[in-house]
Every structure is written in C-alpha cells, then in structure tokens.
Amino acid sequence: MHGRKAPKRRAGRSNRGAPRRVRCRDIRPPQRCRTLMHPVGTEPETLPQELDVAFEGPRVVAIGGGQGLSRVLRAALTYSGRVDAIVTVADDGGSSGRLTTHLDIPPPGDIRKCLLALTPEDSTWRRLFEYRFEGADVAGHSLGNLILAGLTDIEGSFELALVRAERLLHTRGSVIPAGGQHLELEIESDGTIVRGQVAISLHRGSIDAVRVRPETAAATERAVEAIEMADVIILGPGSLVTSTIAAMRVPGITEAINRSPSHLVYVGNLVTQDGETLEMDGIDHLDALLRLTGVRPPRTIVANDRQIEVASPLNKIEFDPELTATYGADLVLSDLVDAGDTRPSHDPKKLGEALENITP
C-alpha cells in the first residue's frame, strides 16, 4: 500500500487564518442557535446544561473509528442539525477485545468514545462512562464498556443497548455499528494474509486487499438508512486501514455511500502511522482508500496546513493541490491541530470551522 515518500515541507506557510480552498464551490452561511437543549430522555432526574451546537444545518454521517471519529463528531456538532456515527466493529485490543471474547458482543470501545463525543460535557452519565478501573479483575476495563455489555444482556441485542445508552447520555445523534456482530479484519499483503486489527496496525508493507470475516457479514439496516438520509458523509480522520477502511469494508456500507447523492468529504490525517501508512503522503492515503474500498472520489478533502514537528520515521501528511485536483475534489487547507494535545490531534473547533461551509 505504501507509495512514494511524503513531500518535503513547504517553508513560509502561515499557521493562522481562515481555511484556504484550492478550488471553490458554492458556500452558504450556516444557520445557528447557540442554546439548543437535547431532546429529553427518561432516566436522569435533571437535564444537562444547554449545548453550544447548531440548531439547523445539514445531516452529517461520519464513518470510521477511534479517536479520529470521536473528534470529527464533536466538530460536526458545531454546525450540523444531526450527527450520526457509523463505527467499525473489528477492534480486538484492550478492554474491547476482552469483552468481545468473553461476552460475544461487538467491541464497545470505539462506540463508547463516539457516544461520549455526542454527550454534553457536564453529564453525570458521561463521567461514569469515562471511568476506568485500575485494580482487581476488572483492571483496564472502562465502566462505559461494562455498562454497554450489561445493557446488551438486558435489552437482548447490542443495537437496542445503544439506543438505551443514547437516552441515558442525551446524545445529539446516534452511534451505529457498521455490522451487527464482531468482525475480524483481514488484509492480503504480497500473498501473505494478516488477521486482526492489532496485527494489521503494526504491519509494514503493501496492502493488496482488505476484507472482513465472516463472509456472511453485512451492514446493519440502521447504518444503511443513516447513509441514505445524510446530506454530508465524512470519512476520516483515523487509522486508514484499521478504522476508516475497516468500517467501509463491511458489505453494504460502501455500496450505500456510492448510491447516495450526499456530499462526500475526506478529512486527512495529520501524520503518518508507523505500520499502516509509513512514508505515505496525502494522495497515497486517498489512492489506498479508493482502491481498497471502491468508494467514489470525495467532492471535498479537508487537510491540515500547520507545521507539525514529528519524530522519525513519521511524517506530516500533505496533499499536493495539483494531484488532488485530478480527482475532481476541492482541497480545503487550514490549521487543524489541537495545540493543547501532547500528540498530533485534530482540534474539533478548528475542524468544525473548516467543515461548516461545505454545502451539501
């Protein structure tokens, strides 16, 4: 999968200012209301405080997993009327992996992060879902993961458990698993098969194909319906193969995207990953996404143009404007870096500002 090496950084690029659009389509000002209360649930005795979110706006669906997906959800809340997440269910590490093995449920970790991204900051339930045990037999487990496991047992299915969790947390949108069961991710690399999300994330080398197992896997009806109803679909940021592509390779997801008339957006990662995307630049990421999923080219690519210092062998990811234009895509460049994070991460507020002028 690895292509040519990332281009050298360009000197003299400004770190501040409004997003720069290499090719511009029509832009509309977003309609906002800064004091929208989330629809009332039934369990909590008191409601969370008002949310600083959009009252009206496009219906956004974001697809992927991990921290990247949770950050783009928070970004979309600043301008969207509704935000839905379609989340990979191929995670096999950490607390999620252990619960999946012992309880036969889809991995709850990425799903929990997305639920919290759509939850008011001051929610008591949010703090409970974030709590992680440090001792005894439950060491390393997130309480939120355990609650989702318990709700699955009570409600009879993981999807119904998520609906109940959304009511508890007062989420502004839904979190939908890409598939209805835990799936195993599999890649083919130079004739060799590598299985499992953790092993694939560490793999160095070309990737010829990505699949999910079992072969009977299929997208959930809610995921397909959300894609069909979306005004804007966002792919990325996040681990290219083990998050974004993993969700899209569930049969039915990419097909629904390609049928949809929605505005397709790709948000580029900030830096490469040692393993999945080492030495790949922005166009290499885009090429791999299209080749390994069969998805239609995005209409807009949103990428960072702020300088980032990263340790070798990693590189800052840049998109060549001329090559990007050959895909028929607008390239929106802006400072997207979260200055308060110790490692390169997208700032939800900055990302929201870059995304909000994209017209469905």
C-alpha positions as CSV (number, residue, x, y, z in Angstrom):
1,M,0.0,0.0,0.0
2,H,2.9,2.3,0.6
3,G,3.5,4.7,-2.2
4,R,6.1,7.4,-2.8
5,K,7.6,9.2,0.2
6,A,5.8,12.2,1.6
7,P,6.9,15.5,0.0
8,K,9.2,17.9,1.9
9,R,7.5,20.5,4.0
10,R,6.9,23.9,2.4
11,A,8.5,26.9,4.0
12,G,6.7,30.1,4.9
13,R,3.3,28.6,5.2
14,S,1.1,30.5,7.6
15,N,-0.2,28.7,10.7
16,R,-3.2,31.0,11.2
17,G,-6.1,32.4,9.2
18,A,-9.3,31.1,7.6
19,P,-9.3,27.8,5.7
20,R,-7.8,28.1,2.2
21,R,-9.8,26.5,-0.6
22,V,-7.8,25.5,-3.6
23,R,-11.0,25.1,-5.8
24,C,-14.2,26.6,-4.5
25,R,-17.8,25.5,-4.9
26,D,-20.8,27.4,-3.6
27,I,-20.8,28.3,0.1
28,R,-23.8,29.0,2.3
29,P,-23.7,30.6,5.8
30,P,-24.8,28.1,8.5
31,Q,-27.9,28.8,10.5
32,R,-27.2,28.6,14.2
33,C,-28.8,28.6,17.6
34,R,-26.4,28.6,20.5
35,T,-28.9,27.3,23.1
36,L,-30.4,24.1,22.0
37,M,-31.4,21.6,24.7
38,H,-31.0,18.0,23.8
39,P,-34.3,16.1,23.5
40,V,-35.4,14.9,26.9
41,G,-34.7,11.3,28.0
42,T,-36.5,9.4,30.7
43,E,-33.9,8.3,33.2
44,P,-31.9,11.3,34.6
45,E,-33.7,13.4,37.2
46,T,-32.0,16.6,36.0
47,L,-31.1,17.6,32.5
48,P,-27.7,18.6,31.3
49,Q,-26.9,22.3,30.7
50,E,-27.5,23.8,27.3
51,L,-25.3,22.8,24.4
52,D,-23.4,25.2,22.2
53,V,-24.4,23.5,19.0
54,A,-26.2,24.2,15.7
55,F,-30.0,24.4,15.7
56,E,-30.3,23.8,11.9
57,G,-27.9,22.5,9.4
58,P,-27.0,19.5,7.3
59,R,-27.5,16.0,8.5
60,V,-24.0,14.5,8.9
61,V,-22.9,10.9,8.9
62,A,-19.3,10.2,9.9
63,I,-17.7,6.8,9.3
64,G,-14.6,5.2,10.9
65,G,-13.4,4.6,14.4
66,G,-11.0,5.5,17.2
67,Q,-10.1,9.0,18.5
68,G,-10.3,10.5,15.0
69,L,-14.0,9.6,14.6
70,S,-14.9,11.0,18.1
71,R,-13.2,14.3,17.2
72,V,-14.9,14.7,13.9
73,L,-18.3,14.1,15.6
74,R,-17.6,16.9,18.1
75,A,-16.6,19.1,15.1
76,A,-19.8,18.3,13.2
77,L,-21.9,19.1,16.3
78,T,-20.9,22.8,15.9
79,Y,-22.7,23.2,12.6
80,S,-24.9,20.2,12.0
81,G,-28.6,19.6,12.8
82,R,-27.9,15.9,13.4
83,V,-24.8,13.8,13.6
84,D,-24.7,10.0,13.3
85,A,-21.6,7.8,13.6
86,I,-21.1,4.5,11.8
87,V,-18.4,2.7,13.7
88,T,-16.0,-0.1,12.9
89,V,-16.6,-3.4,14.8
90,A,-13.3,-5.0,14.1
91,D,-11.4,-3.8,17.2
92,D,-9.6,-6.7,19.0
93,G,-7.4,-4.9,21.5
94,G,-7.7,-3.7,25.1
95,S,-10.9,-3.8,27.1
96,S,-13.0,-4.1,23.9
97,G,-11.1,-7.2,22.8
98,R,-11.5,-8.9,26.2
99,L,-15.2,-8.2,26.4
100,T,-15.8,-9.3,22.8
101,T,-14.0,-12.6,23.5
102,H,-15.8,-13.4,26.8
103,L,-19.3,-12.0,26.1
104,D,-19.7,-12.4,22.3
105,I,-20.6,-8.8,21.7
106,P,-19.3,-6.2,19.2
107,P,-16.2,-4.3,20.5
108,P,-17.7,-1.5,22.6
109,G,-14.6,0.8,22.9
110,D,-14.8,2.9,19.8
111,I,-18.6,3.0,20.1
112,R,-18.3,4.3,23.7
113,K,-16.0,7.1,22.6
114,C,-18.5,8.1,19.9
115,L,-21.4,8.1,22.4
116,L,-19.3,10.4,24.7
117,A,-18.5,12.7,21.8
118,L,-22.2,13.3,21.3
119,T,-22.9,13.8,25.0
120,P,-23.0,17.1,27.0
121,E,-19.7,17.8,28.8
122,D,-21.3,18.2,32.2
123,S,-23.4,15.0,32.1
124,T,-23.0,12.7,35.2
125,W,-23.6,9.7,32.9
126,R,-20.7,10.9,30.8
127,R,-18.3,10.8,33.8
128,L,-19.5,7.3,34.6
129,F,-19.0,6.0,31.0
130,E,-15.5,7.5,31.0
131,Y,-14.4,5.9,34.3
132,R,-11.7,3.2,34.0
133,F,-10.9,0.6,36.7
134,E,-7.3,0.3,37.9
135,G,-7.4,-2.7,40.2
136,A,-8.7,-6.3,40.7
137,D,-10.1,-8.5,38.0
138,V,-11.6,-5.5,36.1
139,A,-8.4,-3.6,35.8
140,G,-8.2,-1.8,32.5
141,H,-11.9,-2.0,31.8
142,S,-13.9,1.1,31.1
143,L,-17.1,1.3,33.1
144,G,-18.8,2.5,29.9
145,N,-17.8,-0.7,28.1
146,L,-19.2,-2.8,31.0
147,I,-22.5,-0.8,31.0
148,L,-22.9,-1.4,27.3
149,A,-22.2,-5.1,27.9
150,G,-24.9,-5.1,30.6
151,L,-27.4,-3.2,28.5
152,T,-26.9,-5.7,25.7
153,D,-27.8,-8.5,28.1
154,I,-30.8,-6.6,29.4
155,E,-32.2,-5.4,26.0
156,G,-31.4,-8.6,24.1
157,S,-29.2,-7.0,21.4
158,F,-26.3,-4.7,21.1
159,E,-28.2,-2.2,18.8
160,L,-31.0,-1.9,21.4
161,A,-28.4,-1.4,24.1
162,L,-27.0,1.6,22.1
163,V,-30.5,3.1,21.8
164,R,-30.9,2.9,25.6
165,A,-27.4,4.3,26.1
166,E,-28.2,7.3,23.8
167,R,-31.2,8.1,26.0
168,L,-29.2,7.9,29.2
169,L,-26.5,10.2,27.8
170,H,-28.8,12.6,25.9
171,T,-26.7,12.2,22.7
172,R,-27.4,14.5,19.7
173,G,-27.5,11.8,17.2
174,S,-27.0,8.0,17.0
175,V,-24.0,5.7,17.2
176,I,-24.5,2.8,14.9
177,P,-22.2,-0.3,14.5
178,A,-21.2,-0.9,10.9
179,G,-22.0,-4.6,11.3
180,G,-24.3,-6.4,13.7
181,Q,-21.5,-8.7,15.1
182,H,-17.9,-8.6,16.0
183,L,-15.9,-8.9,12.7
184,E,-12.3,-9.9,12.1
185,L,-10.3,-7.7,9.9
186,E,-8.0,-9.3,7.3
187,I,-5.5,-8.0,4.8
188,E,-3.6,-9.5,2.0
189,S,0.0,-8.3,1.5
190,D,2.3,-9.8,-1.2
191,G,0.5,-13.1,-0.9
192,T,0.5,-13.2,2.9
193,I,-2.6,-13.0,5.0
194,V,-2.5,-10.9,8.2
195,R,-5.5,-11.1,10.5
196,G,-6.7,-8.9,13.4
197,Q,-6.8,-5.2,14.0
198,V,-3.8,-5.0,16.3
199,A,-1.6,-7.1,14.0
200,I,-2.6,-5.1,10.9
201,S,-1.9,-1.8,12.6
202,L,1.7,-2.9,13.1
203,H,2.1,-4.3,9.5
204,R,4.7,-2.6,7.3
205,G,4.4,-3.3,3.6
206,S,2.0,-3.0,0.7
207,I,-1.7,-3.9,1.1
208,D,-3.4,-5.6,-1.8
209,A,-6.8,-6.2,-0.3
210,V,-8.8,-5.7,2.9
211,R,-11.7,-8.0,4.0
212,V,-13.8,-8.6,7.0
213,R,-14.8,-12.1,8.3
214,P,-17.1,-14.0,8.4
215,E,-18.1,-13.8,4.8
216,T,-21.7,-13.6,5.8
217,A,-21.1,-10.2,7.4
218,A,-23.4,-7.4,6.4
219,A,-24.1,-3.7,7.2
220,T,-26.8,-3.0,9.8
221,E,-30.0,-1.6,8.4
222,R,-29.7,1.5,10.6
223,A,-26.2,2.1,9.1
224,V,-27.5,1.9,5.5
225,E,-30.5,4.1,6.4
226,A,-28.3,6.7,8.0
227,I,-26.1,6.9,4.9
228,E,-29.1,7.2,2.6
229,M,-30.6,10.1,4.7
230,A,-27.3,12.0,5.0
231,D,-26.6,15.4,3.5
232,V,-22.9,15.1,4.1
233,I,-20.8,11.9,4.7
234,I,-17.4,12.3,6.3
235,L,-14.6,9.7,6.0
236,G,-11.7,10.0,8.4
237,P,-9.7,11.1,10.2
238,G,-8.4,8.0,11.9
239,S,-6.3,4.9,11.2
240,L,-6.6,4.5,7.5
241,V,-6.9,0.7,7.3
242,T,-8.0,-0.4,10.8
243,S,-10.6,2.3,11.4
244,T,-11.8,4.0,8.2
245,I,-11.4,1.2,5.7
246,A,-12.4,-1.4,8.3
247,A,-15.8,0.2,8.6
248,M,-16.2,0.7,4.9
249,R,-15.4,-2.9,4.0
250,V,-18.5,-4.2,5.8
251,P,-20.6,-5.3,2.8
252,G,-23.3,-2.7,2.2
253,I,-21.5,0.4,3.6
254,T,-19.5,1.5,0.6
255,E,-22.4,0.5,-1.7
256,A,-24.7,2.8,0.2
257,I,-22.2,5.6,0.0
258,N,-21.9,5.2,-3.8
259,R,-25.7,5.3,-4.2
260,S,-26.1,8.3,-2.1
261,P,-26.2,11.8,-3.6
262,S,-24.7,13.3,-0.5
263,H,-21.6,15.4,-0.4
264,L,-18.7,13.1,0.4
265,V,-15.8,14.6,2.4
266,Y,-12.5,13.1,3.3
267,V,-10.6,14.5,6.3
268,G,-6.9,13.8,6.0
269,N,-4.8,12.6,8.9
270,L,-2.2,14.9,10.4
271,V,0.8,12.5,10.5
272,T,1.6,9.0,9.2
273,Q,1.4,5.9,11.4
274,D,4.3,3.5,11.9
275,G,2.9,0.4,10.3
276,E,-0.3,1.2,8.3
277,T,0.8,4.3,6.5
278,L,4.5,4.8,6.9
279,E,6.0,7.1,4.2
280,M,2.6,7.8,2.6
281,D,1.6,11.3,1.7
282,G,-2.0,12.6,1.4
283,I,-2.6,11.4,-2.2
284,D,-1.2,7.9,-1.2
285,H,-3.9,7.8,1.5
286,L,-6.6,8.8,-0.9
287,D,-5.4,6.3,-3.5
288,A,-5.5,3.5,-1.0
289,L,-8.9,4.5,0.3
290,L,-10.4,4.4,-3.2
291,R,-8.5,1.3,-4.3
292,L,-9.2,-0.9,-1.2
293,T,-12.9,0.1,-0.8
294,G,-14.2,1.0,-4.3
295,V,-15.8,4.2,-2.9
296,R,-16.5,7.1,-5.2
297,P,-13.9,10.0,-5.0
298,P,-14.8,12.7,-2.4
299,R,-16.0,16.1,-3.5
300,T,-14.0,17.8,-0.8
301,I,-10.8,17.0,1.0
302,V,-10.0,18.8,4.3
303,A,-6.4,18.8,5.3
304,N,-4.1,20.5,7.8
305,D,-1.5,23.1,6.7
306,R,0.0,23.9,10.0
307,Q,3.6,22.8,10.6
308,I,4.0,19.8,12.9
309,E,7.2,18.5,14.4
310,V,7.2,14.7,14.4
311,A,9.9,12.2,15.2
312,S,11.3,9.9,12.6
313,P,10.2,7.7,10.9
314,L,6.8,9.5,10.9
315,N,6.0,12.4,8.6
316,K,3.5,15.3,8.4
317,I,0.9,14.4,5.8
318,E,0.5,16.9,2.9
319,F,-1.8,16.9,-0.1
320,D,-0.4,18.1,-3.5
321,P,-3.0,20.6,-4.8
322,E,-2.4,19.7,-8.5
323,L,-2.7,15.9,-7.9
324,T,-5.8,16.5,-5.7
325,A,-7.5,18.4,-8.5
326,T,-7.2,15.4,-10.8
327,Y,-9.7,13.6,-8.6
328,G,-12.2,16.5,-9.1
329,A,-12.1,17.4,-5.4
330,D,-12.0,20.7,-3.6
331,L,-9.0,21.0,-1.3
332,V,-9.6,22.9,1.9
333,L,-6.5,23.7,3.8
334,S,-6.5,25.0,7.4
335,D,-4.8,24.8,10.8
336,L,-6.5,21.8,12.3
337,V,-4.0,21.0,15.1
338,D,-5.1,20.8,18.7
339,A,-2.4,22.9,20.4
340,G,-3.4,21.5,23.8
341,D,-2.7,17.9,23.0
342,T,0.7,16.3,23.6
343,R,0.5,14.3,20.3
344,P,-0.8,15.5,16.9
345,S,-4.6,15.5,17.0
346,H,-7.4,17.3,15.3
347,D,-8.9,20.3,17.2
348,P,-12.7,19.8,17.0
349,K,-13.4,23.5,17.0
350,K,-10.9,24.2,14.1
351,L,-12.1,21.2,12.2
352,G,-15.8,22.3,12.6
353,E,-14.9,25.8,11.2
354,A,-13.3,24.1,8.2
355,L,-16.2,21.8,7.6
356,E,-19.2,24.1,8.2
357,N,-19.0,25.9,4.8
358,I,-19.2,22.7,2.8
359,T,-22.5,22.8,1.0
360,P,-24.4,19.5,0.6
